[in-house]
Amino acid sequence: MSKNHVPEAATAVVIDSNPLRQRRTKRLLPLHEIEVVGMSSVVERAAEFADIHGCDLLIVALGEDVSA
């Protein structure tokens, strides 16, 4: 960790079945002080990942079928 490291303002788990969108989201969120702490392509694991990582944000890609 560098001396100039600024802690992220929030943490997020990203759920997206498209690997390209996952990578793009992982690169873009830190620009807004959001650290990606977990990723999955399986939408059914969204709640589990959110609990495990204690994230502030749960980002689910548009078009993913979410059933509670």
Jmol script that loads the backbone (N, CA, C; Angstrom):
load data "model"
ATOM      1  N   MET A   1       0.843  -1.170   0.000  1.00  0.00           N
ATOM      2  CA  MET A   1       0.000   0.000   0.000  1.00  0.00           C
ATOM      3  C   MET A   1       0.891   1.236   0.000  1.00  0.00           C
ATOM      4  N   SER A   2       0.617   2.187  -0.854  1.00  0.00           N
ATOM      5  CA  SER A   2       1.409   3.402  -0.938  1.00  0.00           C
ATOM      6  C   SER A   2       0.976   4.407   0.117  1.00  0.00           C
ATOM      7  N   LYS A   3       1.828   5.396   0.361  1.00  0.00           N
ATOM      8  CA  LYS A   3       1.509   6.440   1.341  1.00  0.00           C
ATOM      9  C   LYS A   3       0.295   7.251   0.919  1.00  0.00           C
ATOM     10  N   ASN A   4       0.098   7.391  -0.378  1.00  0.00           N
ATOM     11  CA  ASN A   4      -0.980   8.232  -0.901  1.00  0.00           C
ATOM     12  C   ASN A   4      -2.282   7.475  -1.093  1.00  0.00           C
ATOM     13  N   HIS A   5      -2.344   6.216  -0.623  1.00  0.00           N
ATOM     14  CA  HIS A   5      -3.546   5.421  -0.814  1.00  0.00           C
ATOM     15  C   HIS A   5      -4.709   6.028  -0.030  1.00  0.00           C
ATOM     16  N   VAL A   6      -5.806   6.258  -0.721  1.00  0.00           N
ATOM     17  CA  VAL A   6      -7.016   6.777  -0.091  1.00  0.00           C
ATOM     18  C   VAL A   6      -8.007   5.628  -0.007  1.00  0.00           C
ATOM     19  N   PRO A   7      -8.536   5.342   1.180  1.00  0.00           N
ATOM     20  CA  PRO A   7      -9.487   4.236   1.281  1.00  0.00           C
ATOM     21  C   PRO A   7     -10.725   4.498   0.420  1.00  0.00           C
ATOM     22  N   GLU A   8     -11.274   3.419  -0.101  1.00  0.00           N
ATOM     23  CA  GLU A   8     -12.472   3.533  -0.924  1.00  0.00           C
ATOM     24  C   GLU A   8     -13.647   3.981  -0.065  1.00  0.00           C
ATOM     25  N   ALA A   9     -14.549   4.731  -0.661  1.00  0.00           N
ATOM     26  CA  ALA A   9     -15.705   5.258   0.057  1.00  0.00           C
ATOM     27  C   ALA A   9     -16.775   4.195   0.258  1.00  0.00           C
ATOM     28  N   ALA A  10     -16.822   3.210  -0.636  1.00  0.00           N
ATOM     29  CA  ALA A  10     -17.849   2.177  -0.573  1.00  0.00           C
ATOM     30  C   ALA A  10     -17.295   0.891  -1.171  1.00  0.00           C
ATOM     31  N   THR A  11     -17.985  -0.211  -0.872  1.00  0.00           N
ATOM     32  CA  THR A  11     -17.622  -1.506  -1.448  1.00  0.00           C
ATOM     33  C   THR A  11     -18.802  -2.052  -2.232  1.00  0.00           C
ATOM     34  N   ALA A  12     -18.503  -2.877  -3.232  1.00  0.00           N
ATOM     35  CA  ALA A  12     -19.564  -3.407  -4.087  1.00  0.00           C
ATOM     36  C   ALA A  12     -19.292  -4.847  -4.481  1.00  0.00           C
ATOM     37  N   VAL A  13     -20.368  -5.575  -4.689  1.00  0.00           N
ATOM     38  CA  VAL A  13     -20.343  -6.895  -5.307  1.00  0.00           C
ATOM     39  C   VAL A  13     -21.030  -6.734  -6.661  1.00  0.00           C
ATOM     40  N   VAL A  14     -20.416  -7.257  -7.701  1.00  0.00           N
ATOM     41  CA  VAL A  14     -20.943  -7.145  -9.063  1.00  0.00           C
ATOM     42  C   VAL A  14     -21.422  -8.514  -9.520  1.00  0.00           C
ATOM     43  N   ILE A  15     -22.671  -8.571  -9.974  1.00  0.00           N
ATOM     44  CA  ILE A  15     -23.257  -9.798 -10.513  1.00  0.00           C
ATOM     45  C   ILE A  15     -23.576  -9.543 -11.986  1.00  0.00           C
ATOM     46  N   ASP A  16     -22.905 -10.276 -12.852  1.00  0.00           N
ATOM     47  CA  ASP A  16     -23.108 -10.092 -14.291  1.00  0.00           C
ATOM     48  C   ASP A  16     -22.631 -11.354 -14.999  1.00  0.00           C
ATOM     49  N   SER A  17     -23.440 -11.894 -15.879  1.00  0.00           N
ATOM     50  CA  SER A  17     -23.073 -13.117 -16.589  1.00  0.00           C
ATOM     51  C   SER A  17     -22.127 -12.850 -17.758  1.00  0.00           C
ATOM     52  N   ASN A  18     -21.903 -11.582 -18.085  1.00  0.00           N
ATOM     53  CA  ASN A  18     -21.036 -11.231 -19.202  1.00  0.00           C
ATOM     54  C   ASN A  18     -19.643 -10.863 -18.679  1.00  0.00           C
ATOM     55  N   PRO A  19     -18.618 -11.667 -18.971  1.00  0.00           N
ATOM     56  CA  PRO A  19     -17.268 -11.404 -18.450  1.00  0.00           C
ATOM     57  C   PRO A  19     -16.696 -10.047 -18.865  1.00  0.00           C
ATOM     58  N   LEU A  20     -17.010  -9.586 -20.063  1.00  0.00           N
ATOM     59  CA  LEU A  20     -16.513  -8.290 -20.525  1.00  0.00           C
ATOM     60  C   LEU A  20     -17.089  -7.160 -19.672  1.00  0.00           C
ATOM     61  N   ARG A  21     -18.389  -7.216 -19.413  1.00  0.00           N
ATOM     62  CA  ARG A  21     -19.014  -6.185 -18.557  1.00  0.00           C
ATOM     63  C   ARG A  21     -18.464  -6.256 -17.139  1.00  0.00           C
ATOM     64  N   GLN A  22     -18.203  -7.471 -16.644  1.00  0.00           N
ATOM     65  CA  GLN A  22     -17.617  -7.617 -15.308  1.00  0.00           C
ATOM     66  C   GLN A  22     -16.283  -6.883 -15.229  1.00  0.00           C
ATOM     67  N   ARG A  23     -15.412  -7.120 -16.202  1.00  0.00           N
ATOM     68  CA  ARG A  23     -14.094  -6.481 -16.205  1.00  0.00           C
ATOM     69  C   ARG A  23     -14.212  -4.968 -16.322  1.00  0.00           C
ATOM     70  N   ARG A  24     -15.111  -4.510 -17.184  1.00  0.00           N
ATOM     71  CA  ARG A  24     -15.303  -3.066 -17.373  1.00  0.00           C
ATOM     72  C   ARG A  24     -15.801  -2.419 -16.086  1.00  0.00           C
ATOM     73  N   THR A  25     -16.760  -3.062 -15.431  1.00  0.00           N
ATOM     74  CA  THR A  25     -17.297  -2.526 -14.185  1.00  0.00           C
ATOM     75  C   THR A  25     -16.223  -2.500 -13.104  1.00  0.00           C
ATOM     76  N   LYS A  26     -15.417  -3.540 -13.035  1.00  0.00           N
ATOM     77  CA  LYS A  26     -14.351  -3.612 -12.037  1.00  0.00           C
ATOM     78  C   LYS A  26     -13.318  -2.503 -12.240  1.00  0.00           C
ATOM     79  N   ARG A  27     -13.085  -2.103 -13.491  1.00  0.00           N
ATOM     80  CA  ARG A  27     -12.147  -1.008 -13.774  1.00  0.00           C
ATOM     81  C   ARG A  27     -12.773   0.361 -13.501  1.00  0.00           C
ATOM     82  N   LEU A  28     -14.065   0.503 -13.756  1.00  0.00           N
ATOM     83  CA  LEU A  28     -14.706   1.815 -13.643  1.00  0.00           C
ATOM     84  C   LEU A  28     -15.079   2.210 -12.216  1.00  0.00           C
ATOM     85  N   LEU A  29     -15.514   1.278 -11.400  1.00  0.00           N
ATOM     86  CA  LEU A  29     -15.988   1.630 -10.066  1.00  0.00           C
ATOM     87  C   LEU A  29     -14.929   2.305  -9.194  1.00  0.00           C
ATOM     88  N   PRO A  30     -13.663   1.867  -9.212  1.00  0.00           N
ATOM     89  CA  PRO A  30     -12.661   2.561  -8.395  1.00  0.00           C
ATOM     90  C   PRO A  30     -12.489   4.041  -8.761  1.00  0.00           C
ATOM     91  N   LEU A  31     -12.816   4.413  -9.986  1.00  0.00           N
ATOM     92  CA  LEU A  31     -12.749   5.818 -10.380  1.00  0.00           C
ATOM     93  C   LEU A  31     -13.749   6.658  -9.600  1.00  0.00           C
ATOM     94  N   HIS A  32     -14.745   5.986  -9.012  1.00  0.00           N
ATOM     95  CA  HIS A  32     -15.776   6.652  -8.214  1.00  0.00           C
ATOM     96  C   HIS A  32     -15.662   6.273  -6.738  1.00  0.00           C
ATOM     97  N   GLU A  33     -14.455   5.851  -6.358  1.00  0.00           N
ATOM     98  CA  GLU A  33     -14.135   5.477  -4.976  1.00  0.00           C
ATOM     99  C   GLU A  33     -14.984   4.310  -4.460  1.00  0.00           C
ATOM    100  N   ILE A  34     -15.248   3.349  -5.353  1.00  0.00           N
ATOM    101  CA  ILE A  34     -15.984   2.138  -4.989  1.00  0.00           C
ATOM    102  C   ILE A  34     -15.080   0.946  -5.255  1.00  0.00           C
ATOM    103  N   GLU A  35     -14.808   0.184  -4.202  1.00  0.00           N
ATOM    104  CA  GLU A  35     -13.962  -0.999  -4.309  1.00  0.00           C
ATOM    105  C   GLU A  35     -14.823  -2.223  -4.597  1.00  0.00           C
ATOM    106  N   VAL A  36     -14.480  -2.972  -5.630  1.00  0.00           N
ATOM    107  CA  VAL A  36     -15.176  -4.218  -5.949  1.00  0.00           C
ATOM    108  C   VAL A  36     -14.586  -5.310  -5.067  1.00  0.00           C
ATOM    109  N   VAL A  37     -15.412  -5.858  -4.170  1.00  0.00           N
ATOM    110  CA  VAL A  37     -14.933  -6.878  -3.225  1.00  0.00           C
ATOM    111  C   VAL A  37     -15.367  -8.286  -3.609  1.00  0.00           C
ATOM    112  N   GLY A  38     -16.240  -8.413  -4.602  1.00  0.00           N
ATOM    113  CA  GLY A  38     -16.676  -9.723  -5.053  1.00  0.00           C
ATOM    114  C   GLY A  38     -17.354  -9.626  -6.406  1.00  0.00           C
ATOM    115  N   MET A  39     -17.226 -10.707  -7.174  1.00  0.00           N
ATOM    116  CA  MET A  39     -17.867 -10.770  -8.492  1.00  0.00           C
ATOM    117  C   MET A  39     -18.378 -12.178  -8.710  1.00  0.00           C
ATOM    118  N   SER A  40     -19.502 -12.278  -9.428  1.00  0.00           N
ATOM    119  CA  SER A  40     -20.041 -13.581  -9.786  1.00  0.00           C
ATOM    120  C   SER A  40     -20.820 -13.449 -11.077  1.00  0.00           C
ATOM    121  N   SER A  41     -20.869 -14.533 -11.814  1.00  0.00           N
ATOM    122  CA  SER A  41     -21.695 -14.566 -13.025  1.00  0.00           C
ATOM    123  C   SER A  41     -23.031 -15.249 -12.742  1.00  0.00           C
ATOM    124  N   VAL A  42     -23.217 -15.695 -11.504  1.00  0.00           N
ATOM    125  CA  VAL A  42     -24.422 -16.443 -11.124  1.00  0.00           C
ATOM    126  C   VAL A  42     -25.315 -15.559 -10.254  1.00  0.00           C
ATOM    127  N   VAL A  43     -26.423 -15.123 -10.809  1.00  0.00           N
ATOM    128  CA  VAL A  43     -27.296 -14.196 -10.103  1.00  0.00           C
ATOM    129  C   VAL A  43     -27.877 -14.803  -8.824  1.00  0.00           C
ATOM    130  N   GLU A  44     -28.035 -16.105  -8.797  1.00  0.00           N
ATOM    131  CA  GLU A  44     -28.576 -16.762  -7.603  1.00  0.00           C
ATOM    132  C   GLU A  44     -27.643 -16.627  -6.393  1.00  0.00           C
ATOM    133  N   ARG A  45     -26.398 -16.275  -6.625  1.00  0.00           N
ATOM    134  CA  ARG A  45     -25.435 -16.120  -5.525  1.00  0.00           C
ATOM    135  C   ARG A  45     -25.349 -14.677  -5.029  1.00  0.00           C
ATOM    136  N   ALA A  46     -26.161 -13.786  -5.572  1.00  0.00           N
ATOM    137  CA  ALA A  46     -26.078 -12.364  -5.227  1.00  0.00           C
ATOM    138  C   ALA A  46     -26.223 -12.112  -3.732  1.00  0.00           C
ATOM    139  N   ALA A  47     -27.254 -12.636  -3.110  1.00  0.00           N
ATOM    140  CA  ALA A  47     -27.481 -12.402  -1.682  1.00  0.00           C
ATOM    141  C   ALA A  47     -26.358 -13.002  -0.852  1.00  0.00           C
ATOM    142  N   GLU A  48     -25.908 -14.190  -1.224  1.00  0.00           N
ATOM    143  CA  GLU A  48     -24.808 -14.843  -0.507  1.00  0.00           C
ATOM    144  C   GLU A  48     -23.533 -13.997  -0.569  1.00  0.00           C
ATOM    145  N   PHE A  49     -23.191 -13.523  -1.760  1.00  0.00           N
ATOM    146  CA  PHE A  49     -21.993 -12.704  -1.922  1.00  0.00           C
ATOM    147  C   PHE A  49     -22.109 -11.399  -1.137  1.00  0.00           C
ATOM    148  N   ALA A  50     -23.274 -10.777  -1.168  1.00  0.00           N
ATOM    149  CA  ALA A  50     -23.473  -9.530  -0.427  1.00  0.00           C
ATOM    150  C   ALA A  50     -23.265  -9.755   1.066  1.00  0.00           C
ATOM    151  N   ASP A  51     -23.780 -10.865   1.592  1.00  0.00           N
ATOM    152  CA  ASP A  51     -23.609 -11.183   3.012  1.00  0.00           C
ATOM    153  C   ASP A  51     -22.153 -11.499   3.347  1.00  0.00           C
ATOM    154  N   ILE A  52     -21.518 -12.311   2.538  1.00  0.00           N
ATOM    155  CA  ILE A  52     -20.128 -12.715   2.788  1.00  0.00           C
ATOM    156  C   ILE A  52     -19.204 -11.504   2.812  1.00  0.00           C
ATOM    157  N   HIS A  53     -19.369 -10.622   1.853  1.00  0.00           N
ATOM    158  CA  HIS A  53     -18.456  -9.497   1.693  1.00  0.00           C
ATOM    159  C   HIS A  53     -18.902  -8.255   2.467  1.00  0.00           C
ATOM    160  N   GLY A  54     -20.118  -8.254   3.006  1.00  0.00           N
ATOM    161  CA  GLY A  54     -20.594  -7.094   3.751  1.00  0.00           C
ATOM    162  C   GLY A  54     -20.519  -5.819   2.928  1.00  0.00           C
ATOM    163  N   CYS A  55     -20.903  -5.904   1.673  1.00  0.00           N
ATOM    164  CA  CYS A  55     -20.750  -4.772   0.756  1.00  0.00           C
ATOM    165  C   CYS A  55     -21.804  -3.694   0.988  1.00  0.00           C
ATOM    166  N   ASP A  56     -21.478  -2.497   0.530  1.00  0.00           N
ATOM    167  CA  ASP A  56     -22.403  -1.370   0.579  1.00  0.00           C
ATOM    168  C   ASP A  56     -23.355  -1.393  -0.616  1.00  0.00           C
ATOM    169  N   LEU A  57     -22.852  -1.876  -1.749  1.00  0.00           N
ATOM    170  CA  LEU A  57     -23.629  -1.886  -2.989  1.00  0.00           C
ATOM    171  C   LEU A  57     -23.663  -3.290  -3.582  1.00  0.00           C
ATOM    172  N   LEU A  58     -24.804  -3.659  -4.105  1.00  0.00           N
ATOM    173  CA  LEU A  58     -24.950  -4.897  -4.861  1.00  0.00           C
ATOM    174  C   LEU A  58     -25.371  -4.485  -6.266  1.00  0.00           C
ATOM    175  N   ILE A  59     -24.491  -4.701  -7.219  1.00  0.00           N
ATOM    176  CA  ILE A  59     -24.740  -4.271  -8.596  1.00  0.00           C
ATOM    177  C   ILE A  59     -25.061  -5.502  -9.430  1.00  0.00           C
ATOM    178  N   VAL A  60     -26.291  -5.547  -9.945  1.00  0.00           N
ATOM    179  CA  VAL A  60     -26.747  -6.651 -10.783  1.00  0.00           C
ATOM    180  C   VAL A  60     -26.999  -6.093 -12.164  1.00  0.00           C
ATOM    181  N   ALA A  61     -26.389  -6.696 -13.174  1.00  0.00           N
ATOM    182  CA  ALA A  61     -26.495  -6.204 -14.547  1.00  0.00           C
ATOM    183  C   ALA A  61     -27.933  -6.237 -15.047  1.00  0.00           C
ATOM    184  N   LEU A  62     -28.261  -5.276 -15.871  1.00  0.00           N
ATOM    185  CA  LEU A  62     -29.563  -5.257 -16.516  1.00  0.00           C
ATOM    186  C   LEU A  62     -29.730  -6.526 -17.326  1.00  0.00           C
ATOM    187  N   GLY A  63     -30.907  -7.078 -17.318  1.00  0.00           N
ATOM    188  CA  GLY A  63     -31.173  -8.279 -18.083  1.00  0.00           C
ATOM    189  C   GLY A  63     -30.959  -9.557 -17.306  1.00  0.00           C
ATOM    190  N   GLU A  64     -30.362  -9.455 -16.107  1.00  0.00           N
ATOM    191  CA  GLU A  64     -30.195 -10.642 -15.270  1.00  0.00           C
ATOM    192  C   GLU A  64     -31.535 -10.905 -14.579  1.00  0.00           C
ATOM    193  N   ASP A  65     -31.964 -12.143 -14.580  1.00  0.00           N
ATOM    194  CA  ASP A  65     -33.231 -12.517 -13.983  1.00  0.00           C
ATOM    195  C   ASP A  65     -33.045 -12.762 -12.486  1.00  0.00           C
ATOM    196  N   VAL A  66     -33.620 -11.874 -11.673  1.00  0.00           N
ATOM    197  CA  VAL A  66     -33.486 -11.975 -10.224  1.00  0.00           C
ATOM    198  C   VAL A  66     -34.803 -12.443  -9.634  1.00  0.00           C
ATOM    199  N   SER A  67     -34.776 -13.562  -8.938  1.00  0.00           N
ATOM    200  CA  SER A  67     -35.971 -14.034  -8.247  1.00  0.00           C
ATOM    201  C   SER A  67     -35.617 -14.223  -6.774  1.00  0.00           C
ATOM    202  N   ALA A  68     -36.450 -13.700  -5.910  1.00  0.00           N
ATOM    203  CA  ALA A  68     -36.167 -13.768  -4.468  1.00  0.00           C
ATOM    204  C   ALA A  68     -36.732 -15.009  -3.844  1.00  0.00           C
TER     205      ALA A  68
END
end "model"
wireframe off; spacefill off
backbone 0.3
color backbone group
